[in-house]
Amino acid sequence: MSRLFEPLQIRDTKFKNRIMVSPMCEYSAVDGVPTDWHLVHLGSRAVGGAALVMTEATGVSPEGRISPVDTGIWNAQQAVAFGRIAAFIRSQDSVPGMQLAHAGRKASTEVPWRGGKAIAPDAPNGWVPLAPVAAPFHPGDPIPRAMMAGDIERVISDFSAAAVRARNAGFEVVELHMAHGYLLHEFLSPITNQRSDQYGGSLENRMRLPIKVAEAVRAEWPAGQPLFVRISASDWIEGGWDIESSIALARELKRVGVDLIDCSSGGIAPGIKIPVGPGYQVPFAEAVRREAAIATVAVGLITDVRQAEEIIESGKADAVMLARQLLRDPYWPLHAAKESGVDVPWPKQYERAK
């Protein structure tokens, strides 16, 4: 019996298998509003058999976007457009999920195919990023504005309000982005957080804003629906955020009602060497799951059905999230089921090809 295709129950939400679509930025929105590209991109992964289809990092505020063409969820027009996408995902027996994000000092950048460089605040489509302290991601980039107390309270409120809009748009899972060098990760990591107030210094202080955000979102998110958090389990640099800190954070997140930790890594600073290879981040999911007694999802160059099956079978994680492999093959879950000898339903329009 394939463990990869066993259902997973979290609160009142049942995932039909353990294969999930990782958030992937598409840089194709207009004023934060998702377009037909997003409907087809996300919808095709739902048709392809994934149990959870997660949106890209979706800005909780205009300045929280990575680029000017990222999706957002700070107004009603965006929520309405996302509602169509969530409804289609659900119609394919997949769970629609939204990743809520604030890019922090890595905001206001060009799209990757135009170089991905920072856009100056006074340039068209640029703005002043926010950060724990006034230090840019790349030397020479525009200086972000160090957040004051009012900024911190507004970020908490923005995440909370975004969760309400995601709920009203029909999403059944929200994931808080605390990874990859974006704002909440910037507060967590000693590499980027040199504040001297209650939000900096000790581990407890550096975790304060992320925990407050999780508490605020959990208060607005339906009690029967799951709340995920994506973390960078390691900064891969001496003196940075590490797996021990991640376990401590996971325990606190579990205490305030988070259900699953999505274990990624890296992104806090440029030029860090990461030992990338198949399943290189799986040990993080295994350690957090074991030590914090919380569900985890494993990510990172998971491409093979046997590899994914082993992760679940051995108890290293409760589910796997795929990104690039699902760009190459949106129907990977259906093909994986066939390879595993598992009979899963195909869309009736495609049954002739089963």
N, C-alpha and C positions, 0 to 999 in steps of 0.2 A: 504494500500500500504506500503510495506517495504521500509523504508528509507535506510536500510543497503545495499540494492541492487539497489539503484539509482546510476546512473553514477556520477562521479566527474570530472569536467573539471578544469585543472590547466594549464594556458598558452595554448599551442596547443595540450597538451596531455590529452586524455580522458581515465579515469579509469572506467572500466565497473561496478564496485561496490565499496564499501568503506572498503573492507577487504584487508589488506596488510601483506606481510610476513616480519617479523622483521629480521634484521641481526642476524645470529647465527654462531659463530665460529665453524668450523668443524675440524680444526687441521689435515688436510689431504692433504696439498699441497706439492709439491716438488720444492724447490728453488723458491717459490712464485707462481708456475704454478698450476692452478686448474686442477684436475684430473677427471676421470669418476665419482668418488664419488660426486663431486660438480655438474656435469651434471645431475645425477640422483636425488640428494637431491633437487636442485633448480628446476629442470624440473618437478619433481613430484608435487611440490606445484603449478606450473603453470597449469599442467593437472587438479589439484584439484580445480581450479576455482578462485584463488586469483587474484585480480586486478593488484597488484604490487608484484613482487618477487625481494627482495633485497639480494645482496650478503652479505657474512660475512664482518666484518671489514677488509678491504683490504689495506695493507701497501703501502704508497706512496714512501717508501724507504726501503732498507733492514733492517736498524735499527729501522724503524717504526713499524715492526711487533711485535705482542705480543709474539709469539713463533717462532721457526725456521720453523714450518710447517704451518704457516698462508699463505693465498694468498697474492699476491702483484700485483702491476700494475706500476712498474718502468721500465719495458723493453718490447720490441716488442713481445718476445715469450709468455709472460703472456697475453698480449693483444690479440694475435691470439687465444690462448686457451679459453679465456673468450668470444671471438666472437662467437664460436660455442654454448656456453651456452646462450648468449643473443639472438641468432637467434632462438634457440628452444623455449625459453620463449615467444618470440614474436609470434611464430607460433601457440601458444596455446591461443592467444588473451589476453595475459598478458603483462604488461609493465616491461621490464627488468631494474632494478636499481642497482647501485653500491654504497656501503658505502666506502668513502675514509677516511683513518685513519692513525694516528701516535700514537703509544702506550706510548711515553714519558718514564717516569721512570718505568712504568709497563711492559716494553719490556724485551726481553731476558729471558723468563720463560719456564719451562717445560710444557707439555700438562697436562690437569687436571687429566687424568687417571694415570699419573706418579707423581702426587703430586702437580704440578703447581708451584713449587718453582723457585726462581730466578736461572738462570744459570750464573756462574761466567764468566767474560769477557775472561779469559784465558782458559776456558774449551771448549771442542768441541761444536760447534754450539752456543757459547755464544758471546756477544758483550757488549760494554759500552753503556748503555742507555743515552738518552738526557733528560734534565728536565729544568724547569725555574731556579732552584737552586740545589745545590749538596746535596740533601736529599733523602734517599731511601724510598720506599713505606713501607716495613717492616724493623724494626730495625734489623741490622745484614746483610741485603741484600747488594750487591755491590753498591758502591756510584755512582750515575749517574753523568754525566758531565754537569755542568751548562752551558747553552747556551750563546754563544757570539753573537755579532751582525751578523757575517757571518753565523752562524748556523740558526739564525732566518730568514734571507733572503733565505737561502737554503730550509728551510721548506716551505716557501711560494711558492718558485719555484717548489718544489716537488709536492705540491698539485695541482698547476696549470698544470704541465706537466701530472700528473696522470689523470686529468679531460680530457685532450686532448686524451689520450690513451683510456679512457673509452668511450668517444664519438666515436672514430674511431672503437672501438670494437662493437658498436651498442647499447650501453646503452642509455636509454631515460630519466633517472633520476639519478642524483648523490646526495648523502647525505654526509655531512661533519660531522664527529664524534667529537663532542665537549662535550662528556659525560663520565661518568664511570671512572673518574680519569686518563684518558689518556691525551696526551700532551696539547691539546687546553683547556680542562677542567682544567688542572694544572695551566695554565696561568690565567684562569678566577677566580679560587677560592683563597681567602685569606689564606686558610689552607696550600696551596702548593706554593703560589707565594709570596715570600718575597724579590723580586727584588727591587732595589732602582733606576732603570733607567726608561725610558719612558714606559717600559712594566710591571711595578710593582707599587704598592701603591694604587692609586685611582681606582675606578671602571672604569673610562674612560681608564686609562692606562692598566689595566688588560684585558680589552676587545680589546685592540689594535691589538694584533696578530690574534685572531680569526676573527676580522672584516677584516683585511688585507687578510687573507686566503680566506674568502668569496668573497671579491672584486676580487681577482685574479682569482678564479675559475669562478665566474660569467662572467668575461671578456672573458674567453675561452669557456664557455658553451653556446650552441646555444640559441638564444634569445627566441625561441618558446618552449624550454624544461625546466621542473621544476628543481629547486634547493632546496633541503631539508637540514635541520640541525637538528641533534639530540643533545639535551642538557640534563644535569642532573639538573632538576629544583630546587633541594634542595640537599645539602650535608648531611642533617639530623643531623647537629651538630651546637652548638652555635658558632657564629662567622664565619660560613662558608657561602658558596654561598647559596642564598635563592630565593624564588619565586619573590620577588621584583626586585632583580638583574636580574633574568631570563626575566622578562617583559621588563626591560630596554634593555637587550641584544636583545630580539626579535624585539623591535622597530628599533634598529640599523641594525639588519640583514635584516629586511624588506626594510629599506632605501637603502641598497646596492644590492637589487635584490633577496633576499631569498624569497621563496614562501610558505614554510610550516615549522613549528617547530614540531619536534618529541620529545614529552615530557616524558623523563625517569627521573631517579634520582639516587643519591648515587654513591659510588665507589671511593670517593676521598681519603679515608684512611681506614685501617683495623679496625675491632672491633666496628664499629658504629652500633648501634641498629636501625633498620628500621622497622616500623610497617607494615609488609607485610600482605596483605589480598586482596581478590578479588577487582579489580579496584582501588587499593590504590593510584595509580598515576594519575587517571583521573582528580581530582581537579586541578592539575597543567595544564593540557591541556585546561581545561575550563577557568582558570584564564588568561593564556597567550592569548588565542583566544579572550577573551572579552577585555582585557586591551591593548593589542598590535594590535588588529584588523588585525590578520594574521591567516591563516589556521593552524590547529593543527591536530596531530594524537595522540590518546591515546594508552598507552601500560600498561602492568602490570597485569598478572593473569586475563586476559579476556578469558573466556572459554565457556561461554554460549551464545546462539544466542539472548536470550531475554536481557541479559546484554549488548551485543554489540548494539542491536537495540535501547535500551534506551539511550545509550551514543550519538548516532547520532540523534535520534528523539528529544532529549532535548537540542541539540545544544552545548553539552559539548566538542565536537570535530567534525572534518569533516570526520575522518576515524579512524579505529582501526588497530593496528598492533598486530599480534599474533606470538608467538614463540613456547613455549612448547606445546601448544594445537595443533599446526600444525606439531610438531614432532610426537605427538601421533596419529594424524589423518590428513594426507596430503590433504584429500578430505573434510575437515571441511566446506569450503565454499559451496560445492555442497550439503552436508547434511543440512547445515543451510538454504539454499534456499528451500529445500524440506520441512523442518520443518516450514518455514515461509509462505509456500503456494505460493512461487515464482517459476515460470517456467523459468529456465535458461538452455542454451544448455550444454549438456555433450559432451565430445569427442566422435566422431562417433564410435570409437572402443569400447566405454563403454555404448553406448545407451541401449543395451539390459538389462543392470542392473539398469536402471533409475527407 
